[in-house]
Structure formats: structure tokens, C-alpha cells
Amino acid sequence: MAVKERDDKKSKGDKFQSFSRPRVQITRTSASGKVYIDYKDTETLKKMISGNGKILSRKRTGTSAMEQRMLAQAVKRARFIGLLPFVATAG
């Protein structure tokens, strides 16, 4: 029985390459050192929403749990006021 030699250049993990997307850092600290996400800053909030209008995950945005809750609240407020759309526009 012949033993197959493994090719060190290509392992099983290389077969399925994961493509990591760059994280979008948006957290800002105020002068007192506290983190605040403003719901009126629509340009920043648009970066935190996917093409379909969903709020991006913490893994994609690189925010902490507290910052993600603040981000979700800011997006919801901006949507309710009319600064951001609830769903993506067709086109």
C-alpha cells in the first residue's frame, strides 16, 4: 500500500478561502471620551446599512456591543424621522 504524500503548498484549509471584507469604523468619541453616534449624521449611518437596507453586524462594523446598540437606535431614529429609507430603493 503506497502512502500519499501531502502537498505542503496546498492544505485542506486553502481549498475554501474566506474573503474578509474590510471593517467600517465609525465610532467617534466626544471631548469627554464617551462614544456617541449621532442619528443626524446620515452619511456615516449609510455606511452602516447594507444595500438592502439592513443594519450591518458587529463583525462587519467592528463595533462593541454597546456601540452596536447605539448604532441600531440611531438608524431607527433616522428612519422614523425620514432621513434614511426603511428599505432599499429599486433601480
N, C-alpha and C positions, 0 to 999 in steps of 0.2 A: 504494500500500500504506500503510495507516494504521498508525501506531505507537501501541501501547497505552501509556498512562501508568501507572506503578506507583503504587499507593496507599501512601503513606509510613506510614500508620497501621497497616497490616497487612502484614507481610512473611511470607516463607515460614517463618521460624523461629517466628512466633507461631501458626502453624497447629497445631503439635504442642507444646502446653505441657507442660512437665515439672513435676510436683508434687513438690517436695522435702519429705521428711519431716524433722522435727526430729531432731537428733542427741541421743543419750542419753550424757551424760558421767558416767562412773562412777569414773574413776581417782582414787585417793587417794594422797597422799604421806605417808610416815611422818615422824617428827620429824627423821630424818637426811636427808630429801629423796629417799628411794628410793620407787618406786612399788610398791604391794603390793595385790593383790586377794585378799581372804580367801574361802575356799571355804565358811566357816560363815555368811557374810552372805547368806542366801538371798533376802532382799528385794531386794538390789541385783542379784544374779545373775538373778532372774526378769525384770528389765528387759532383760537381755541375751539373752533367749531369745524366739523368735517364738512365735506361737500354736500352731504345730505341734510345738514343742519343739526347733527348730534354733537353733544359736548364730548370732546376728546378725553381719553382716560388719563389717569395719573401717570401711567407708564409712558405715554406719548408726550405728555406735557412736562413731566419732571417735577411736578409739584408735590408738596406733602399733603397729608390727609386734610389738615386744617385749611390749607391754601386751596385745595380742590373743592371743599365745601363753599368757601368764599367765592370761588370762580363760578360754581354752579348757581349760586344765589345771584351773582352779578349778571350772568347770562339770562337768567329767568326774569330779573327786573328789567333788563334792556329789551327783552322780547315783549313783556307786558306793556311797556311804555310805547313800543313801536320803533325802537332804534335798531333792533335786529329782527330778521324774519324767523318765524317758527319752523318753517320747512324751506328746503332749497327751491329756488325758482327754476322753472323749466326753461331750457334754452341753451 
